[in-house]
């Protein structure tokens, strides 16, 4: 049987175009993406490094007289590291945690206007833009009790205190002392990133010397502080104060809780503030409205007053803060 040819025996001439057409070479294989190549090289390098370390460890074990690593060696190495590179203190960690929520609060007014001559804003109406912060009742209740004790008065038309962001949704809400903004025609805020903005007074709680501010604009990364119940707070617990004493700051001071459920009446005032947290962390005029925080950086109170029986109104070791439960109520937040 005749075998079929493996190729054509045709002698017919191919078309001229077919003879001149170049032969197409197959495209080169596509290279993997650069990121994948780098990842593969990195993985290969890591494997080589692991292999080299394994070889070195094996050789070390085979060397005569080599000593096995003990727990005492590990403890000694850790101790050496801590002595030469100490970890941040708990106070530094607490301050760093709450720092993004700290706000400098400045109130501007006119010399001829006093806090006792103004009508307080209607909290239900959400305050009035550019309106006067405080009024006759608020001035008597809070301004005389704590304002002159712990707010930094820079002149007849300006005061400086501290605030803390407690709501970061929408326009945000900032808590401070009422006496810081009492009688102010304009309230200016300076956020932790340096951004400045005016604010409206939207609510007051004179019996606790508290005021709630709504900024007219906020940073993109506005951060609210974490609030913590005072239910388990006890004398001796470490606390820190962050704020702008005498306008300097933000400044940090540390101490302990000295007592709970304290009462305070300023030499000028008639109304007594009660259920206060007593602490010994340094606080001076300008710290008003700032947070009293735990070593976890959680806010347990709002600094409101210092006790000094002299006329100097500076810190001698006794400060008072409003419990955060009262502060949360001023903003309308649910209790813990």
C-alpha positions in Angstrom: 0.0 0.0 0.0 1.3 3.4 -1.0 2.2 5.6 1.9 0.7 9.0 2.1 3.2 11.8 1.5 4.2 13.8 4.5 4.4 17.0 2.5 2.8 18.4 -0.6 4.4 17.6 -3.9 2.6 20.4 -5.7 4.8 22.4 -8.1 2.3 25.3 -8.4 4.0 28.6 -7.8 2.9 30.5 -4.7 1.4 34.0 -5.2 4.0 36.7 -5.4 2.6 38.5 -2.2 2.9 35.3 -0.2 6.6 35.0 -1.2 7.4 38.5 -0.2 5.4 38.6 3.1 7.6 38.5 6.2 7.3 35.7 8.6 5.7 36.9 11.8 7.6 35.9 14.9 5.7 35.0 18.0 5.5 37.9 20.6 7.9 37.6 23.6 6.3 36.3 26.7 4.8 39.2 28.9 6.8 40.1 31.9 5.1 39.9 35.2 4.2 43.3 36.8 7.0 45.1 38.5 5.4 44.9 41.9 5.2 41.1 41.5 8.8 40.8 40.5 9.9 42.9 43.4 7.8 40.8 45.8 9.3 37.7 44.4 12.8 39.1 44.8 12.1 40.2 48.3 10.7 36.7 49.2 13.8 35.1 47.7 16.0 37.4 49.7 14.1 36.6 52.9 14.4 32.9 52.3 18.2 33.3 51.7 18.5 35.3 54.8 16.6 32.7 56.9 18.8 30.0 55.5 22.0 31.9 56.2 20.8 32.5 59.8 20.0 28.9 60.2 23.5 27.9 59.0 25.1 30.4 61.4 23.1 29.1 64.3 24.0 25.5 63.4 27.7 26.4 63.2 27.5 28.2 66.5 26.0 25.2 68.2 28.7 23.0 66.7 31.5 25.2 67.9 33.2 23.7 70.9 32.5 25.6 74.1 29.5 27.4 72.8 27.0 28.4 75.5 23.3 27.9 75.3 21.2 31.1 75.6 19.4 31.2 79.0 16.5 33.2 80.4 19.0 35.2 82.4 20.7 36.3 79.2 17.4 37.4 77.7 16.5 39.3 80.9 19.9 41.0 80.9 19.5 42.0 77.3 16.0 43.4 77.9 17.2 45.3 81.0 20.1 46.8 79.0 17.7 47.9 76.3 15.3 49.6 78.7 18.1 51.4 80.5 19.5 52.8 77.3 16.2 53.3 75.5 13.5 53.9 78.1 9.9 53.6 77.1 7.6 56.7 77.1 6.1 57.4 80.5 2.4 56.7 81.1 1.8 60.4 81.4 3.4 61.0 78.0 1.2 58.3 76.5 -2.0 59.7 78.1 -1.1 63.2 76.8 -0.4 62.0 73.3 -3.8 60.1 73.3 -5.9 63.1 74.1 -3.7 65.8 72.3 -5.7 65.7 69.0 -8.8 66.6 70.9 -7.4 69.6 72.8 -8.6 73.1 71.6 -7.5 76.6 72.7 -10.5 78.8 73.4 -10.4 82.6 73.3 -13.2 84.9 74.1 -13.3 88.5 72.7 -15.6 91.2 74.0 -15.8 95.0 74.6 -14.5 96.8 77.6 -17.8 98.6 78.3 -19.7 95.3 78.2 -19.7 93.1 81.3 -21.0 89.6 81.7 -23.7 90.7 84.1 -25.4 92.9 81.5 -26.1 90.3 78.8 -29.0 88.0 78.1 -28.0 84.3 77.8 -28.5 82.7 74.4 -31.4 80.4 74.0 -29.9 76.8 74.0 -33.0 75.5 72.2 -32.4 77.9 69.3 -28.9 76.6 68.9 -27.2 79.8 69.9 -26.7 82.9 67.8 -23.8 83.3 65.4 -21.6 86.1 66.8 -23.9 86.5 69.7 -22.8 87.3 73.2 -21.8 84.2 75.2 -23.4 84.4 78.6 -25.8 86.6 80.5 -27.0 88.0 83.7 -27.8 84.7 85.4 -24.9 82.9 83.9 -22.5 85.6 85.1 -23.7 85.4 88.7 -23.8 81.6 88.7 -20.5 80.7 87.1 -18.5 83.7 86.2 -18.0 84.8 89.8 -17.6 81.3 91.2 -14.9 80.0 89.0 -14.1 82.4 86.1 -11.8 84.7 88.0 -10.1 81.8 89.7 -9.0 79.7 86.7 -9.5 81.6 83.4 -6.7 83.6 82.0 -7.8 87.2 81.6 -5.7 88.9 79.1 -7.5 92.2 79.3 -11.0 93.6 79.5 -11.8 92.2 76.1 -10.1 88.9 76.0 -9.8 85.6 77.9 -8.1 82.3 77.2 -9.0 78.8 78.3 -9.1 75.3 77.0 -11.7 73.1 75.4 -11.9 69.4 74.4 -13.7 67.9 71.4 -16.3 65.4 72.5 -18.3 65.0 69.3 -16.5 64.7 66.0 -19.5 64.1 63.8 -20.9 66.8 61.5 -19.7 70.3 62.7 -18.5 68.8 66.0 -19.1 69.9 69.6 -16.5 71.3 72.0 -16.8 71.4 75.8 -15.3 74.2 77.9 -16.1 76.2 81.0 -18.8 78.8 80.9 -16.6 81.4 82.6 -14.1 81.1 79.7 -16.5 82.5 77.1 -18.8 84.4 79.5 -19.6 87.8 78.0 -17.7 87.2 74.8 -18.9 88.8 71.5 -16.7 86.4 69.6 -15.3 83.0 70.4 -12.2 81.8 68.5 -10.9 78.2 68.6 -7.5 77.0 67.7 -7.3 73.2 67.0 -4.4 70.9 67.5 -3.3 71.2 63.9 -3.2 75.0 64.2 -6.4 75.6 62.3 -8.4 78.6 63.6 -12.2 79.0 63.5 -15.0 81.0 65.2 -17.6 79.1 67.3 -21.1 79.6 68.5 -22.3 79.0 72.0 -25.1 76.3 71.7 -25.7 75.3 75.3 -24.8 76.2 78.9 -25.0 74.5 82.2 -24.3 77.3 84.8 -24.7 75.0 87.8 -21.6 73.1 86.6 -19.8 76.0 84.9 -20.0 74.3 81.5 -20.5 75.6 78.0 -20.9 73.7 74.7 -19.4 75.3 71.6 -20.1 74.5 67.9 -17.3 75.5 65.6 -18.1 77.0 62.2 -15.5 74.9 60.5 -13.3 72.0 61.6 -10.2 70.1 60.5 -10.7 67.1 58.2 -9.2 64.9 60.9 -11.2 66.2 63.9 -10.9 63.7 66.7 -13.2 63.4 69.7 -11.7 62.4 73.1 -12.7 59.2 74.7 -14.9 59.7 77.8 -14.7 57.5 80.8 -17.1 57.1 83.7 -16.0 58.2 87.1 -17.7 55.3 88.8 -14.5 53.4 89.4 -12.3 56.5 90.0 -10.7 56.5 93.4 -8.4 58.8 95.5 -4.8 58.0 94.5 -5.5 57.3 90.9 -3.1 58.9 88.5 -4.4 61.7 86.4 -3.1 64.4 84.0 -4.2 67.9 83.0 -3.7 69.2 79.5 -4.4 72.8 78.6 -3.1 76.3 78.1 -2.0 77.7 81.5 -1.4 81.4 81.1 -1.9 80.9 77.4 1.1 78.6 77.1 0.6 75.2 75.6 -0.7 72.8 75.2 1.0 72.0 78.5 0.8 68.8 80.5 0.9 68.3 84.2 0.4 65.1 86.3 -0.8 64.2 89.7 -3.4 62.1 91.5 -7.0 62.2 92.4 -7.1 63.8 95.9 -10.8 63.3 96.6 -14.3 63.0 95.2 -17.6 64.7 95.8 -15.9 67.9 96.8 -17.6 71.3 97.1 -16.1 74.7 96.0 -17.1 78.3 96.5 -14.9 81.1 95.1 -14.2 84.1 97.4 -16.2 86.3 95.0 -19.1 84.0 94.3 -22.4 83.0 95.9 -23.1 79.7 94.1 -21.4 76.6 95.3 -20.1 74.0 92.8 -20.6 70.5 94.1 -19.8 66.8 93.3 -16.3 67.9 92.1 -13.2 65.8 91.6 -10.3 67.2 93.6 -6.8 66.7 92.1 -3.2 67.9 92.6 -2.0 68.0 89.0 -0.8 71.6 88.4 -3.6 73.8 86.9 -3.4 77.5 86.5 -5.5 80.3 84.8 -5.9 79.1 81.2 -6.4 75.5 82.1 -10.2 76.1 82.5 -12.3 73.8 80.4 -9.4 71.4 79.7 -9.7 67.7 80.3 -8.7 65.8 83.4 -7.6 62.4 81.9 -6.6 59.0 83.2 -3.3 57.3 82.2 -5.2 55.7 79.3 -5.9 59.2 77.9 -9.6 59.0 78.7 -11.4 62.1 80.0 -13.0 61.8 83.4 -13.5 65.5 84.2 -13.4 69.1 83.0 -11.0 71.4 84.9 -13.1 74.2 86.3 -11.4 75.9 89.3 -8.4 76.0 91.6 -8.3 76.9 95.3 -6.0 79.6 96.5 -7.1 81.7 99.5 -4.7 84.5 98.5 -5.3 87.1 95.8 -2.8 85.6 93.4 -5.2 83.0 92.0 -2.4 80.5 91.2 -2.0 76.8 91.8 -1.0 75.7 95.3 -1.9 72.1 95.0 -5.7 71.9 95.0 -7.7 71.8 91.7 -11.3 70.9 90.9 -12.9 69.3 87.9 -16.5 68.7 87.0 -17.2 64.9 86.5 -17.6 63.9 82.9 -21.1 62.6 83.6 -22.2 66.2 84.2 -20.3 67.4 81.2 -21.9 64.7 78.9 -25.4 65.8 80.2 -24.6 69.3 79.1 -24.0 68.1 75.5 -27.0 65.8 75.6 -24.9 62.6 75.5 -26.4 59.5 77.2 -25.0 58.6 80.6 -22.5 55.9 81.0 
